[in-house]
Amino acid sequence: MASATDLVVGVDGSEPALTAVRWAARAAATRCRGLRLVHATEELPVAYPHAGGNFDELYELVGARGQRLLDAARAAVAEVAPDLTPEVVLRPEQPAEGLIAESASAAMIVLGTPGLSTAARVLLGSASLALAAHAECPVALIRPHIAEDEAPTEGPVVVGVDGTPASEDAIAVAFDEASWRGAPLVAVHAWHDTFLAGVFEEGRRTMDGDAIEQSANELLDERLGGWQERYPDVRVERLVQRGRPAQALLDLADRAQLLVVGSRGRSGLAALALGSTSQAMMSYALCPVVVARGGTHPAAE
């Protein structure tokens, strides 16, 4: 099982997964963390009676294939972090189940996501969605910019702030990432009044947009204050926008090296689904996305 400081990468033999491996290897080497490469072989069907040696042979073939994929991932680590010795693990279970189990003791789960074709930007895959919704640690989804092979290493870290406990987790992860990367942090709070405007109109009342914007600025100042004291090396830009949060964050992702969002919650119905903003970032952002989960973060270690 991973240690509390390990980065865990899901390995499936795809190019996006190898991009994620290299991204995680650079981060682990820089931060003196362990790196754990995990391939889940998926559960094979229950053996039929009298299947005998054929089924045993199938298990061996599946295991051998998984080991080859892990060897390729280990070679990708050596390309970017030759002094790093990753641990390699084969898990005989579904990828989502195996990685969720790993998340219980990991610092972060790292997954590769497809490129920016129309289908890839919509169909993330069950493992990515399951991890983002149920992991017990932050989940990083790594995608390069258009026409590039590797994830960006320049630009700010961007974090969405809405005042909920989930966004507090996101703020913690974002400050820690910005500090390690030597990058500025852009903290965004977006508010939209389409729904409220209709309610006020029905009640024949006027909504004070200036007052709402002032409250939004105060909320952002309050949420960031303690973290700025803890990370004096991080230059912070506050941004309050009128509009839908997803669109505001997507616009900023074009020039960011990392985007951090919170999950909807940690228990009960809230934990069963991601918020619409998180899902939009996972599907459409033009940079790596970290979904902060679990109520723990590197800054708390």
C-alpha positions as CSV (number, residue, x, y, z in Angstrom):
1,M,0.0,0.0,0.0
2,A,1.2,3.5,-0.7
3,S,2.6,5.7,2.0
4,A,1.1,9.1,2.9
5,T,3.7,10.9,0.8
6,D,3.6,8.7,-2.3
7,L,2.2,9.8,-5.6
8,V,0.3,6.9,-7.2
9,V,-0.1,6.7,-11.0
10,G,-2.5,4.5,-12.8
11,V,-0.8,2.6,-15.6
12,D,-2.8,1.1,-18.5
13,G,-0.3,1.2,-21.4
14,S,-1.8,4.2,-23.1
15,E,0.2,7.3,-24.2
16,P,-1.9,9.5,-21.8
17,A,-0.9,7.2,-18.9
18,L,2.8,7.6,-19.8
19,T,2.3,11.4,-19.9
20,A,0.9,11.1,-16.4
21,V,3.8,8.9,-15.3
22,R,6.3,11.5,-16.4
23,W,4.3,14.3,-14.8
24,A,4.2,12.5,-11.5
25,A,7.9,11.4,-11.7
26,R,9.0,15.1,-12.1
27,A,6.8,16.1,-9.1
28,A,8.0,13.2,-7.0
29,A,11.7,13.9,-7.7
30,T,11.3,17.6,-7.0
31,R,9.5,17.1,-3.7
32,C,11.4,14.0,-2.5
33,R,8.3,11.9,-2.5
34,G,7.9,8.2,-3.4
35,L,6.3,7.1,-6.7
36,R,4.1,4.1,-7.0
37,L,3.1,2.8,-10.4
38,V,-0.1,0.7,-10.3
39,H,-1.6,-1.5,-13.0
40,A,-4.9,-3.1,-12.2
41,T,-5.2,-6.3,-14.3
42,E,-9.0,-6.4,-14.0
43,E,-10.8,-9.3,-12.6
44,L,-11.0,-12.3,-14.9
45,P,-14.3,-14.2,-15.2
46,V,-14.9,-17.0,-12.7
47,A,-13.3,-20.2,-13.9
48,Y,-15.7,-22.7,-15.4
49,P,-15.7,-26.3,-14.2
50,H,-13.0,-28.3,-15.8
51,A,-11.3,-25.3,-17.3
52,G,-8.2,-26.6,-15.8
53,G,-4.8,-25.4,-17.0
54,N,-6.2,-23.1,-19.7
55,F,-7.5,-20.7,-17.1
56,D,-4.3,-20.8,-15.1
57,E,-2.4,-20.0,-18.3
58,L,-4.8,-17.0,-19.0
59,Y,-3.9,-15.6,-15.5
60,E,-0.2,-15.9,-16.3
61,L,-0.7,-14.1,-19.7
62,V,-2.6,-11.3,-18.1
63,G,-0.1,-10.9,-15.4
64,A,2.8,-10.9,-17.9
65,R,1.1,-8.2,-19.9
66,G,0.6,-6.1,-16.9
67,Q,4.3,-6.4,-16.0
68,R,5.3,-5.3,-19.5
69,L,3.1,-2.2,-19.1
70,L,4.7,-1.5,-15.7
71,D,8.2,-1.9,-17.2
72,A,7.4,0.6,-19.9
73,A,6.1,3.0,-17.2
74,R,9.3,2.5,-15.2
75,A,11.3,3.4,-18.4
76,A,9.3,6.6,-18.8
77,V,10.2,7.5,-15.2
78,A,13.9,7.0,-16.0
79,E,13.6,9.4,-18.9
80,V,12.7,12.4,-16.7
81,A,13.9,11.4,-13.2
82,P,16.8,8.9,-13.5
83,D,17.6,9.0,-9.8
84,L,14.0,8.1,-8.8
85,T,13.2,4.4,-8.1
86,P,9.5,3.8,-8.4
87,E,7.6,0.9,-6.8
88,V,5.6,-1.1,-9.3
89,V,2.4,-2.9,-8.3
90,L,0.1,-5.4,-10.1
91,R,-3.5,-5.4,-8.6
92,P,-5.9,-8.2,-9.7
93,E,-9.0,-6.0,-9.7
94,Q,-10.9,-3.4,-11.6
95,P,-8.8,-0.2,-12.1
96,A,-11.2,2.1,-10.2
97,E,-11.5,-0.3,-7.3
98,G,-7.7,-0.7,-7.1
99,L,-6.9,2.9,-7.3
100,I,-9.6,3.9,-4.8
101,A,-8.0,1.5,-2.4
102,E,-4.6,3.0,-3.0
103,S,-6.0,6.5,-2.4
104,A,-6.6,5.7,1.3
105,S,-2.9,6.2,2.1
106,A,-1.6,8.1,-0.9
107,A,-0.7,11.8,-1.2
108,M,-2.2,12.0,-4.7
109,I,-3.6,9.7,-7.4
110,V,-2.4,10.7,-10.9
111,L,-4.3,9.6,-14.1
112,G,-3.7,10.2,-17.7
113,T,-6.7,11.5,-19.7
114,P,-7.2,11.5,-23.5
115,G,-6.3,14.3,-25.8
116,L,-8.5,17.0,-27.1
117,S,-10.6,15.2,-29.7
118,T,-14.3,15.9,-29.4
119,A,-15.0,12.4,-28.0
120,A,-12.1,12.5,-25.6
121,R,-13.1,15.8,-24.1
122,V,-16.5,14.3,-23.2
123,L,-15.8,10.6,-22.5
124,L,-13.4,10.6,-19.5
125,G,-13.8,6.9,-18.7
126,S,-15.2,5.2,-15.7
127,A,-12.0,5.1,-13.7
128,S,-11.4,8.8,-13.9
129,L,-15.0,9.6,-12.9
130,A,-15.0,7.1,-10.1
131,L,-11.6,8.3,-8.7
132,A,-12.6,12.0,-8.8
133,A,-15.9,11.2,-7.0
134,H,-14.7,8.6,-4.4
135,A,-10.9,8.9,-3.8
136,E,-9.7,9.7,-0.3
137,C,-6.9,12.0,-1.6
138,P,-6.5,14.6,-4.3
139,V,-6.8,13.2,-7.9
140,A,-4.8,14.7,-10.7
141,L,-6.0,14.3,-14.3
142,I,-3.1,15.0,-16.7
143,R,-3.8,16.3,-20.2
144,P,-1.3,18.2,-22.5
145,H,-2.2,21.3,-24.4
146,I,-3.3,21.0,-28.0
147,A,-0.6,19.7,-30.3
148,E,1.8,19.0,-27.4
149,D,2.9,15.7,-25.9
150,E,3.6,16.8,-22.3
151,A,1.6,18.7,-19.7
152,P,2.4,22.5,-19.5
153,T,5.1,23.6,-17.0
154,E,4.6,27.3,-17.3
155,G,1.7,29.6,-16.3
156,P,-0.1,30.1,-13.0
157,V,-1.9,27.6,-10.8
158,V,-5.6,28.4,-10.9
159,V,-8.1,27.6,-8.1
160,G,-11.8,27.9,-7.9
161,V,-13.2,29.3,-4.6
162,D,-16.9,29.2,-3.7
163,G,-16.7,29.4,0.1
164,T,-17.6,25.7,0.7
165,P,-15.5,23.2,2.7
166,A,-14.7,21.5,-0.6
167,S,-13.1,24.7,-2.0
168,E,-11.1,25.0,1.2
169,D,-9.5,21.7,0.3
170,A,-8.8,23.1,-3.2
171,I,-7.2,26.2,-1.8
172,A,-4.9,24.1,0.4
173,V,-3.8,22.0,-2.5
174,A,-3.4,25.0,-4.8
175,F,-1.2,26.9,-2.5
176,D,1.0,23.9,-1.9
177,E,1.3,23.3,-5.7
178,A,2.0,26.9,-6.5
179,S,4.7,27.0,-3.8
180,W,6.5,23.9,-5.1
181,R,6.3,25.1,-8.7
182,G,7.4,28.7,-8.0
183,A,4.2,29.8,-9.8
184,P,1.7,32.5,-9.1
185,L,-1.7,31.6,-7.9
186,V,-4.9,32.9,-9.4
187,A,-7.9,32.5,-7.0
188,V,-11.2,32.8,-8.8
189,H,-14.7,33.4,-7.4
190,A,-17.4,33.6,-10.0
191,W,-21.0,34.4,-9.3
192,H,-24.0,34.4,-11.7
193,D,-27.3,36.0,-11.1
194,T,-29.6,34.5,-13.7
195,F,-31.6,32.5,-11.2
196,L,-31.6,35.1,-8.5
197,A,-32.5,37.9,-11.0
198,G,-35.7,35.9,-11.9
199,V,-36.6,35.4,-8.2
200,F,-36.1,39.1,-7.4
201,E,-38.1,40.1,-10.5
202,E,-41.0,37.9,-9.4
203,G,-40.9,39.5,-6.0
204,R,-40.7,43.0,-7.6
205,R,-37.4,43.7,-5.9
206,T,-34.2,45.0,-7.3
207,M,-31.0,43.0,-6.9
208,D,-27.9,45.1,-5.8
209,G,-25.1,43.8,-8.0
210,D,-22.5,46.0,-6.5
211,A,-23.3,44.7,-3.0
212,I,-23.1,41.1,-4.2
213,E,-19.7,41.8,-5.8
214,Q,-18.4,43.4,-2.6
215,S,-19.5,40.3,-0.7
216,A,-17.8,38.1,-3.2
217,N,-14.5,40.0,-2.7
218,E,-14.9,39.8,1.0
219,L,-15.4,36.0,0.8
220,L,-12.3,35.6,-1.3
221,D,-10.2,37.7,1.1
222,E,-11.5,35.7,4.0
223,R,-10.8,32.3,2.5
224,L,-7.3,33.3,1.3
225,G,-6.0,35.2,4.3
226,G,-4.6,32.5,6.4
227,W,-3.1,30.6,3.5
228,Q,-1.2,33.6,2.3
229,E,0.4,33.9,5.7
230,R,1.4,30.3,5.5
231,Y,2.8,30.6,2.0
232,P,4.4,34.0,1.8
233,D,6.4,33.0,-1.2
234,V,3.3,32.6,-3.3
235,R,2.1,35.6,-5.3
236,V,-1.7,35.6,-5.3
237,E,-4.0,37.3,-7.8
238,R,-7.7,37.6,-6.7
239,L,-10.3,37.5,-9.4
240,V,-14.0,38.1,-8.9
241,Q,-16.1,37.6,-12.0
242,R,-19.7,37.8,-12.9
243,G,-20.7,34.7,-14.8
244,R,-20.8,30.9,-14.5
245,P,-17.8,29.4,-12.5
246,A,-17.1,26.8,-15.1
247,Q,-16.7,29.2,-17.9
248,A,-14.5,31.5,-15.8
249,L,-12.2,28.7,-14.9
250,L,-12.1,27.2,-18.5
251,D,-11.0,30.6,-19.8
252,L,-8.1,30.7,-17.4
253,A,-7.1,27.1,-18.0
254,D,-5.9,28.1,-21.5
255,R,-2.8,29.7,-19.9
256,A,-2.5,27.7,-16.7
257,Q,-0.1,24.9,-15.8
258,L,-2.6,23.5,-13.3
259,L,-6.2,24.0,-12.3
260,V,-7.5,23.0,-8.9
261,V,-11.2,22.5,-8.0
262,G,-13.0,21.0,-5.0
263,S,-15.3,18.0,-5.1
264,R,-18.9,18.3,-4.0
265,G,-18.5,16.6,-0.6
266,R,-17.1,13.7,1.4
267,S,-20.1,11.7,2.6
268,G,-23.7,10.9,2.0
269,L,-25.4,12.0,-1.3
270,A,-22.8,14.7,-1.8
271,A,-20.1,12.1,-2.3
272,L,-21.9,10.2,-4.9
273,A,-21.6,12.9,-7.6
274,L,-19.2,15.6,-8.7
275,G,-20.4,19.1,-9.0
276,S,-21.1,20.4,-12.5
277,T,-18.1,22.7,-12.4
278,S,-15.7,19.9,-11.5
279,Q,-17.1,17.7,-14.2
280,A,-16.7,20.5,-16.8
281,M,-13.1,21.1,-15.8
282,M,-12.3,17.4,-16.1
283,S,-13.8,17.2,-19.5
284,Y,-12.8,20.5,-21.1
285,A,-9.9,22.2,-19.4
286,L,-6.7,22.6,-21.5
287,C,-4.4,21.8,-18.6
288,P,-4.0,19.3,-15.9
289,V,-6.8,19.3,-13.3
290,V,-6.6,18.4,-9.6
291,V,-9.8,17.5,-7.9
292,A,-9.2,18.1,-4.2
293,R,-10.8,15.4,-2.0
294,G,-10.8,13.7,1.4
295,G,-10.3,16.7,3.7
296,T,-6.5,16.1,3.7
297,H,-3.9,17.8,1.6
298,P,-0.1,18.1,1.4
299,A,0.0,21.2,3.5
300,A,-1.5,19.4,6.4
301,E,1.2,16.8,6.6
